[in-house]
Amino acid sequence: MPETADGLPITAASADAGARLDEAVESYLAARSDTPRLLKRAMSADPDHLMARCLMGYLTRLAGDRANAATARGLHADLAGRVDGGAGSAWERAHVAALGLWLDDDLAQLMAHFEVILEAHPRDVLSLRMLHYLYFYDGDVDRMRDSVGSRLGAYAGHRLEGYVQGMYAFGLEEAGDYAAAERYGREAVERNPADLWATHAVAHVLEMQGRADEGVDWLETLRPHWNDANNFRWHLDWHQTLQHLRRGEADRALAIYDEALAPALADDFYLDLCNAAELLLRLEAMGCDVGDRWQPLAAIAEGHVDDTELLFATLHYLIPLARQRHDAADSLMATLRRWADTDSHQGAIVREVGLDVAELVLALGRGDRPDAQARYQRLKPRLHRIGGSHAQRDVFRVAAYSSVA
């Protein structure tokens, strides 16, 4: 049976199936744009490559929208059928089960399931990265930090050690340990200047500490290494705009919006819309006239009013609809109310905090800052439950407390 470089068993016919999976996983960790192409090549070369299909299922589920979730369901149905027919090692079967739990929105069980996989296979970096993401969007920064930190020793001297350090750095930053986060993040980037997640972790530290000049220099220096990156590079551009705003350079932030963030919207990926919506809100909070830039965002958001895949994304789709006083905002609110009535992990978070955040967004859309401020103060202790980073969630405070009418 073929294996990965770390000895994880692969059900596939070709001898290089493990190497193909290793290549795709490292591409994903590096946020490279060629990850889907590598996976398609692996599946084409070996139709029985279960883990290539499972990773494709994870990636489509990570896209955070209804259409991609449907694609992930199709991939999982195929995988489950193969497993029911006796295919797959115990490790592969565990991953197929994980994808099923994710699609069922049984996230508490899923996170526990990945922890079990990692107890058996500490160097299963794919499980480690999926768990890192899940804790992030569950608002659990301590577990996001500790799930990686407790396994860092398993990667000492390993070819992927830098990527694991980058994950740990981000967990440390979100947990408030900025000095350690910067140390691990910079070390990871020294190992690999194209490691966007580690670059991102240090960018967060610099933002949280108000080190705007260093933040701009950090990102500009590393920008030449982003040529092969996927859409995550635009999120780093968003981070740079925050530093320009700290320096009072709204014109430069708006130029980056027009040069990078707005064109990225064509891919209809939730993070690109989050970047754009958050920056426009911040610019307006500074008194900038953003012109008709909300309109393309609202047009995209209109196509996602029925999405119930990721609360963080859905709340950001509401922002341009609210700012445009778009009728689709009512449809999205109806979706949130139905979602809150479901017996699911995310549905519980919608009940706990999501509906209240949505009402805050509507207040901001109306320009009712007294209402927005009152809502923000009530929400503040619970806001982390929507997921995302401190820097991302801070947009609600910035917009609510703007003195601009």
MARRO-775315 format. One line per field, with one value per atom (N, C-alpha, C): y, x, z. Coordinates in steps of 0.2 Angstrom, whole numbers. Each point is the difference from the previous one (the first is absolute). Layout:
north	(Y,...)
east	(X,...)
up	(Z,...)
***
This chain:
north	(-6,6,6,5,6,4,4,4,7,5,7,0,5,1,-2,1,-1,-7,-4,-7,-1,5,-1,-4,-5,-5,3,-1,3,-6,0,-5,3,-3,2,-5,0,-5,2,7,2,1,-1,0,7,5,7,3,-3,3,4,-3,3,7,0,6,5,-2,5,3,-4,3,5,-2,4,7,0,6,4,-3,4,3,-4,3,6,-1,5,7,-1,5,4,-4,3,4,-3,3,7,0,6,5,-2,5,1,-5,0,-1,3,0,-7,-4,-6,-6,1,-6,-3,3,-4,-4,3,-3,-6,0,-6,-5,2,-6,-3,4,-3,-4,2,-4,-7,0,-6,-4,3,-5,-2,3,-2,-6,1,-5,-6,0,-5,0,-2,0,-2,-5,-2,3,6,4,4,-4,3,6,1,6,6,-1,6,3,-5,2,3,-3,3,7,1,7,5,-2,4,1,-5,2,5,-1,5,7,1,6,3,-4,3,2,-4,2,6,1,6,6,0,5,4,-3,3,3,-4,2,-6,1,-5,-4,3,-4,-4,2,-4,-6,2,-5,-6,1,-5,-4,3,-4,-4,2,-4,-6,1,-5,-6,2,-5,-3,3,-3,-5,2,-4,-6,0,-5,-6,3,-5,-4,4,-3,-4,2,-5,-6,0,-6,-5,3,-4,-3,4,-2,-6,1,-5,-7,1,-6,-3,3,-3,3,6,3,5,1,5,-3,3,-2,4,-2,3,7,3,7,3,-3,3,0,-5,-1,6,1,5,7,1,7,0,-5,-1,2,-3,1,8,3,7,4,-1,4,-1,-6,-1,4,0,4,8,2,7,2,-4,1,0,-4,0,5,5,5,-3,-5,-3,2,6,3,-2,-1,-2,-7,-4,-7,0,4,0,2,5,3,-6,-3,-6,-5,-1,-6,2,6,2,-1,2,-1,-8,-4,-7,-2,2,-2,2,6,3,-4,-2,-4,-6,-3,-6,2,5,2,8,1,7,4,-4,4,0,-1,1,7,4,7,3,-5,2,1,-5,0,6,2,5,7,0,7,0,-5,0,2,-3,2,7,2,7,5,-1,3,0,-6,-1,4,-1,4,8,2,7,2,-3,2,-2,-3,-2,5,5,5,-3,-5,-3,0,6,2,-5,-1,-4,-7,-3,-7,1,5,1,0,4,0,-6,-3,-6,-7,0,-6,0,5,0,0,4,1,-7,-4,-7,-5,2,-5,3,6,3,-4,-4,-4,-5,-3,-5,2,7,2,3,-1,3,-3,4,-2,-3,0,-3,5,-2,4,5,-1,4,4,0,3,8,3,7,2,-4,1,-1,-5,-1,6,2,6,6,1,5,-1,-6,-1,2,-2,1,7,4,7,4,-3,4,-2,-6,-2,4,1,4,8,2,7,1,-4,1,-1,-4,-1,6,4,6,0,-6,0,3,6,3,-1,0,-1,-7,-5,-7,-1,3,0,3,5,4,-5,-2,-4,-7,-3,-6,1,6,2,2,4,2,-6,-4,-6,-4,-1,-4,4,6,4,0,0,-1,-7,-5,-7,1,3,0,7,4,7,0,-6,0,-3,-1,-3,6,0,5,0,-6,0,3,-2,3,8,2,7,3,-3,3,0,-5,0,6,2,6,6,0,6,2,-6,1,3,-2,3,7,2,7,4,-2,3,1,-5,0,5,0,5,7,1,7,2,-5,1,1,5,1,0,4,0,-6,-4,-7,-4,1,-5,1,6,2,-3,1,-2,-8,-3,-7,-3,2,-3,2,7,2,-4,-2,-4,-7,-3,-7,0,5,0,-4,1,-4,-8,-2,-8,-2,4,-2,-1,-1,0,-7,-5,-6,-1,5,-1,0,-3,0,7,0,6,3,-4,2,6,1,6,6,0,6,2,-6,2,3,-1,3,7,1,7,4,-3,3,2,-5,2,6,1,6,6,0,5,3,-5,2,4,-2,4,7,0,7,4,-3,4,3,-4,2,6,0,6,6,-1,5,1,-6,0,-3,3,-3,-1,5,0,-6,-2,-6,-6,-1,-5,-1,5,0,-2,2,-2,-8,-2,-8,-3,3,-3,-1,6,0,-5,0,-4,-7,-2,-7,-3,3,-3,0,5,0,-5,0,-5,-7,-2,-6,-3,5,-2,-4,0,-4,-7,-2,-8,-2,5,-2,-5,2,-3,4,-3,4,4,-2,4,6,0,6,5,-2,4,3,-4,2,6,-1,5,6,0,6,4,-4,3,3,-3,3,6,0,6,6,-1,5,3,-4,2,5,-3,4,7,0,6,5,-3,5,2,-4,3,5,1,5,6,0,5,0,-5,-1,-1,2,-1,-6,-6,-5,-1,5,0,-6,-3,-5,-7,0,-7,-5,2,-5,-4,2,-3,-7,-1,-6,-5,2,-5,-2,5,-2,-5,1,-5,-7,0,-7,-3,4,-2,-2,3,-2,-7,-3,-7,-5,3,-4,0,3,1,-6,-6,-6,-5,3,-4,-1,-6,-2,-4,2,-4,3,6,3,7,1,6,6,-1,6,3,-4,2,3,-3,2,7,1,7,5,-2,5,1,-5,1,5,1,4,8,1,6,5,-3,5,0,-5,0,5,1,5,7,0,7,3,-5,2,0,-1,-1,-5,-5,-5,-4,-2,-4,-7,-2,-7,0,5,0,-4,2,-4,-7,-2,-7,-4,4,-3,0,5,-1,-6,-1,-6,-6,0,-6,-1,5,0,-3,3,-3,-7,-2,-8,-4,3,-3,-1,5,0,-5,-2,-5,-7,-1,-7,-3,-6,-4,-1,5,-1,5,-2,4,8,1,7,3,-4,3,2,-3,2,6,1,7,5,-1,5,2,-5,2,4,-2,3,7,1,7,2,-4,2,4,-1,4,7,1,6,4,-3,3,3,-4,2,6,1,6,6,-2,6,2,-5,2,4,-2,4,7,1,6,5,-3,3,2,-4,1,6,1,6,6,-1,6,2,-5,1,-2,5,-2,-1,4,-1,-7,-3,-7,-5,2,-5,0,6,0,-4,1,-4,-8,-1,-8,-2,4,-3,-1,4,-1,-6,-1,-7,-6,1,-6,-1,5,0,-7,-2,-6,-6,0,-6,0,6,1,-6,-2,-5,-6,-1,-7,0,6,-1,-2,-1,-1,6,-2,6,2,5,2,7,1,7,6,0,5,1,-6,0,2,-3,2,7,3,7,5,-2,5,2,-5,2,6,0,5,7,-1,6,3,-4,3,3,-3,2,6,1,6,5,0,5,7,5,7,2,-3,2,-2,5,-1,-4)
east	(4,-4,4,-1,4,-1,5,0,2,-2,3,7,3,7,0,-5,-1,-3,0,-2,-8,-4,-7,-2,-4,-2,-5,1,-4,-3,-6,-4,0,5,1,4,-1,4,7,1,6,5,7,5,1,-1,1,-6,-5,-6,1,5,1,4,4,4,-4,-5,-5,-4,-2,-4,4,6,5,1,0,1,-6,-6,-6,-1,1,0,4,7,4,-2,-2,-3,-6,-4,-5,2,5,3,3,3,4,-5,-7,-5,2,2,2,-6,0,-6,0,5,0,-3,-3,-2,-6,-5,-5,3,4,3,4,4,3,-4,-6,-4,-4,-2,-3,5,6,5,1,0,0,-6,-6,-6,0,2,0,5,6,5,-2,-4,-1,-8,-5,-7,-1,4,-1,3,3,4,-6,-1,-5,1,7,1,1,1,0,-7,-5,-7,-2,2,-2,3,6,3,-4,-2,-4,-7,-3,-6,1,6,1,1,3,1,-6,-5,-6,-4,0,-4,3,7,3,-3,-2,-2,-6,-4,-4,-7,-2,-6,-4,-6,-5,2,2,2,6,5,6,-1,-5,-2,-3,-4,-3,5,5,6,3,1,3,-4,-7,-4,0,1,1,6,6,6,-1,-3,-1,-4,-5,-5,4,5,4,5,3,5,-4,-5,-4,-2,-2,-1,6,5,7,1,0,1,-5,-6,-5,2,3,2,6,3,6,7,0,6,2,7,2,4,5,4,-4,1,-3,1,6,1,-4,-1,-4,-7,-2,-7,-2,5,-1,-1,3,-1,-6,-2,-7,-5,0,-5,1,6,0,-3,0,-3,-8,-2,-7,-3,4,-2,0,5,0,-6,-2,-6,-6,0,-6,0,5,1,0,3,1,7,1,7,3,-4,3,3,-4,2,6,0,5,7,0,6,3,-5,2,3,-3,2,7,2,6,6,-2,4,2,-5,2,4,-1,5,7,0,7,4,-4,3,3,-3,3,5,-1,5,2,5,2,2,3,2,-5,-6,-5,-2,4,0,-7,-3,-6,-6,0,-4,1,7,2,-3,1,-2,-8,-3,-8,-2,3,-2,1,6,2,-5,-3,-5,-6,-2,-7,0,6,0,0,3,0,-8,-3,-7,-5,2,-4,1,5,2,3,4,3,8,2,7,5,-2,4,2,-6,1,4,-2,4,8,1,8,2,-3,2,0,-4,-1,7,2,7,6,-1,6,2,-5,1,3,0,3,6,2,6,6,1,6,0,-5,0,2,1,2,7,4,7,4,3,4,-4,-6,-4,-1,-1,0,-6,-5,-6,0,6,0,-2,2,-1,-7,-4,-7,-4,3,-3,1,6,2,-5,-1,-5,-7,-2,-7,1,5,1,0,4,0,-6,-5,-6,-5,1,-4,3,6,3,-2,0,-3,-7,-4,-7,-1,4,-1,4,3,3,7,4,7,4,0,3,7,4,7,2,-3,1,-3,-5,-3,4,3,5,6,3,6,-1,-6,-1,-2,-3,-2,6,4,6,5,0,5,-3,-7,-3,1,0,1,7,5,7,1,-3,0,-3,-5,-4,-3,3,-3,-7,-2,-6,-6,2,-5,-5,-6,-4,-4,-1,-3,4,7,4,1,0,1,-6,-6,-7,1,2,1,4,5,4,-3,-4,-4,-5,-3,-5,3,6,4,1,2,2,-6,-6,-6,-2,0,-3,4,7,4,1,-4,0,7,4,6,-1,-3,-2,6,5,6,3,1,3,-5,-6,-5,0,0,1,6,6,6,0,-2,-1,-3,-6,-3,3,2,3,6,4,7,-2,-5,-2,-4,-3,-4,3,6,3,-1,-1,-1,-7,-5,-7,-2,4,-2,-3,1,-3,-6,-2,-5,-7,-5,-7,-3,-6,-4,2,3,2,5,3,5,-4,-7,-4,-1,-1,-1,6,6,6,0,-3,0,-5,-6,-4,4,4,4,4,3,4,-5,-6,-4,-1,-1,-1,6,6,6,0,-2,-1,-5,-6,-5,3,4,3,5,3,4,-4,-6,-4,0,2,1,-6,-6,-6,0,4,0,4,5,4,-4,-4,-4,-5,-3,-5,3,6,4,1,2,0,-6,-6,-6,-2,2,-2,5,6,5,0,-2,1,-7,-3,-6,-6,-1,-6,0,6,0,0,2,0,-8,-4,-7,-3,3,-3,1,4,0,-6,-3,-6,2,5,3,-2,-3,-2,5,6,6,1,0,1,-6,-6,-5,1,2,1,5,6,5,-3,-4,-2,-5,-5,-5,3,4,3,4,4,4,-5,-5,-5,-3,-2,-3,5,6,5,2,0,1,-6,-6,-6,1,2,1,5,4,5,-2,-6,-3,1,3,1,-6,-1,-5,2,-3,2,-4,-4,-3,-5,0,-4,3,5,4,-4,-5,-5,-4,-1,-5,2,7,2,0,1,0,-7,-5,-7,-3,3,-2,2,6,3,-4,-1,-3,-7,-4,-6,-1,6,0,1,1,2,-5,-6,-4,-3,1,-3,6,6,6,-1,1,0,6,6,6,5,1,4,-2,-2,-3,4,6,5,-1,0,-1,-7,-5,-7,-1,3,-1,4,5,3,-3,-4,-4,-6,-2,-5,2,7,2,-1,2,-2,-7,-4,-7,-3,2,-2,2,6,2,-3,-3,-3,-8,-2,-7,-4,4,-3,-5,-5,-6,3,6,2,3,1,1,-5,-6,-6,0,2,1,5,6,5,-2,-3,-2,-5,-4,-5,4,6,4,3,2,4,-5,-7,-5,-1,-1,-1,6,6,6,1,-3,1,-5,-5,-5,3,6,2,4,0,4,7,4,7,5,6,5,0,0,0,-7,-5,-7,0,3,0,4,5,4,-4,-4,-5,-5,-2,-5,4,6,3,3,2,3,-1,-1,-1,-5,-6,-6,1,3,2,5,5,5,-4,-4,-4,-4,-3,-4,5,6,5,2,1,2,-6,-6,-6,0,2,0,5,6,5,-2,-4,-2,-5,-4,-4,3,6,4,-2,-3,-3,6,5,6,-2,-5,-2,-2,-4,-3,6,4,6,5,1,4,-3,-6,-3,0,-1,0,7,5,7,2,-2,2,-3,-6,-4,4,2,3,7,4,7,3,-3,2,-1,-5,-1,2,3,1,5,5,5,-4,-6,-3,-2,0,-1,6,6,6,4,5,4,5,4,5,-2,4,-1,0,4,1,-6,-3,-6,-6,-1,-6,0,6,1,-4,-2,-3,-7,-3,-7,1,6,1,2,4,2,-6,-4,-6,-5,-1,-5,2,6,3,3,-1,2,-4,3,-3,-3,1,-3,-7,-4,-7,-2)
up	(0,0,0,-4,-1,7,2,6,-2,5,-1,3,0,2,8,3,8,1,-5,2,0,-2,0,-6,1,-5,-5,-7,-5,-4,-1,-4,-7,-4,-7,-4,-6,-4,-2,-1,-2,6,-2,6,2,-4,2,3,2,2,7,4,6,-1,-5,-2,-3,-4,-3,6,5,5,4,2,3,-3,-7,-4,1,-1,1,7,5,7,1,-2,1,-4,-6,-4,4,3,4,6,3,6,-2,-6,-2,-4,0,-3,-7,-4,-7,-4,-6,-4,-4,0,-4,4,6,4,-4,-2,-4,-6,-4,-5,2,5,2,2,4,2,-6,-5,-6,-4,0,-3,4,6,4,-1,0,-1,-7,-5,-7,-1,3,0,4,5,4,3,-4,2,7,3,6,6,-2,5,5,6,4,3,2,4,-4,-7,-4,-1,0,-1,7,6,6,1,-2,1,-5,-6,-4,3,4,4,5,4,5,-3,-6,-3,-2,-3,-2,6,5,6,3,0,3,-4,-6,-4,3,4,5,-4,-5,-4,-2,-1,-2,-6,-5,-6,1,3,1,5,5,5,-4,-5,-4,-4,-2,-3,5,6,5,2,0,1,-5,-6,-6,1,2,1,6,5,6,-1,-4,-2,-4,-4,-4,5,5,4,5,3,4,-3,-6,-4,0,-2,0,6,6,6,2,-1,1,-4,-5,-4,2,6,2,-1,-4,-2,6,0,5,6,2,6,6,6,6,0,-2,0,-6,-6,-5,2,3,2,5,4,5,-3,-5,-4,-4,-2,-4,5,6,5,3,0,2,-5,-7,-5,1,2,1,6,5,6,-2,-3,-2,-4,-5,-4,3,6,4,5,0,5,7,1,7,2,1,1,6,6,6,-1,-3,-1,-4,-6,-4,3,4,3,5,3,5,-5,-5,-5,-3,-2,-2,6,6,5,1,-1,1,-6,-6,-6,2,3,1,6,5,5,-3,-5,-4,-5,-3,-5,1,4,2,-6,-5,-6,-6,2,-5,-1,-4,0,-3,-4,-3,6,4,6,4,1,5,-3,-7,-3,0,-1,0,7,5,7,1,-2,1,-3,-6,-3,4,2,4,6,4,6,-1,-5,-2,-1,-4,-2,6,5,6,5,-1,5,6,-1,6,-1,2,-1,4,6,4,-3,-2,-3,-7,-4,-6,1,6,2,2,5,3,-4,-5,-4,-4,-2,-4,5,5,4,4,1,3,-4,-7,-5,-4,3,-4,0,6,1,-5,-3,-4,-7,-1,-7,1,5,1,-6,-4,-5,-6,0,-5,-6,-6,-6,0,4,1,6,4,7,-1,-5,-1,0,-4,0,6,4,7,4,0,4,-2,-6,-2,2,1,3,7,3,8,1,-5,1,0,-5,0,6,3,6,6,0,5,0,-6,-1,2,-2,1,8,3,7,4,-3,3,2,-2,1,-6,0,-6,-1,5,0,-3,3,-2,-8,-1,-7,-5,2,-5,-1,5,0,-4,1,-4,-7,-1,-7,-4,3,-4,-1,4,-1,-6,0,-5,-7,0,-7,-2,5,-1,-4,2,-3,-7,-1,-6,-1,-4,0,-4,-3,-4,5,6,5,2,-4,1,7,3,6,6,-1,5,-1,-6,-2,3,0,2,8,3,8,2,-3,2,-2,-5,-2,5,3,5,6,2,6,-1,-6,-1,0,-3,1,7,4,7,4,-2,4,-3,-5,-3,-3,-3,-3,-7,-2,-7,-5,1,-4,-1,5,0,-4,1,-4,-7,-2,-8,-2,3,-2,0,5,0,-6,-2,-6,-6,-1,-6,-2,6,-1,-3,3,-2,-6,-3,-5,-6,-2,-6,1,6,1,-1,-2,0,-7,-5,-7,-1,3,-1,5,4,5,-3,5,-2,3,0,2,7,4,7,-1,-5,-1,1,-3,1,7,4,7,3,-2,2,-2,-6,-2,4,2,5,7,2,6,-1,-6,-2,0,-2,0,7,5,7,3,-3,3,-4,-6,-3,3,2,4,7,3,6,-1,-6,-1,-3,-1,-2,-8,-3,-7,-4,1,-3,-7,-3,-8,-2,4,-2,1,5,2,-6,-2,-5,-7,-1,-6,0,6,0,-1,3,-1,-8,-4,-7,-4,2,-3,1,6,2,3,5,3,-4,-4,-4,-6,-4,-5,3,6,3,1,0,1,-5,-6,-6,2,4,2,4,3,4,6,4,5,7,5,5,4,0,3,-4,-6,-4,1,1,1,8,4,7,0,-4,0,-2,-6,-3,4,3,4,7,3,6,-2,-5,-2,-2,-3,-2,6,5,6,4,0,4,-4,-6,-4,1,0,2,7,4,7,1,-5,0,-4,-2,-4,-7,-3,-7,-4,-6,-4,-5,1,-4,-7,-1,-6,-1,-6,-2,2,4,1,3,4,3,-4,-6,-5,-2,-2,-2,5,6,6,2,-1,1,-5,-6,-6,2,2,2,6,5,6,-1,-5,-2,-2,-2,-2,5,6,6,6,-1,5,3,-3,2,3,0,3,7,2,7,2,-3,1,5,0,5,2,6,3,-1,1,-1,-7,-5,-7,-1,2,-1,3,6,3,-4,-3,-5,-6,-3,-5,1,7,2,0,1,0,-6,-6,-6,-1,1,-1,5,6,5,-3,-2,-2,-6,-4,-6,1,6,1,-5,-1,-5,3,-4,2,2,-3,1,8,3,7,4,-2,4,-2,-6,-1,4,1,3,8,2,7,1,-4,0,0,-4,0,7,3,7,5,0,5,-1,-6,-1,2,-1,2,7,4,7,3,-4,2,-1,-3,-2,6,0,5,-3,0,-3,4,-1,4,-2,-6,-2,1,0,1,8,4,7,1,-4,0,-3,-5,-2,5,4,5,6,1,6,-1,-7,-1,-7,-5,-7,-2,3,-1,3,5,3,-4,-2,-5,-6,-3,-6,2,5,2,1,2,1,-7,-5,-7,-3,1,-2,3,6,3,-3,-2,-3,-7,-3,-7,0,5,1,2,2,3,7,4,6,5,1,4,8,3,7,1,-5,1,-2,-4,-2,6,3,6,6,1,6,-2,-6,-2,1,-3,1,7,5,7,2,-2,3,-3,-6,-4,2,2,0,4,5,4,-4,-5,-4,-7,-2,-7,-3,4,-3,-2,2,-2,-8,-3,-7,-4,3,-3,-3,-4,-3,6,-2,4,4,5,3,-5,-4,-5,-4,-2,-5,4,6,4,2,1,2,-4,-6,-5,3,4,3,5,4,4,-3,-5,-4,-3,-4,-3,5,5,5,4,1,4,-5,-6,-5,2,0,1,-7,-5,-7,0,-2,-1,-6)
***
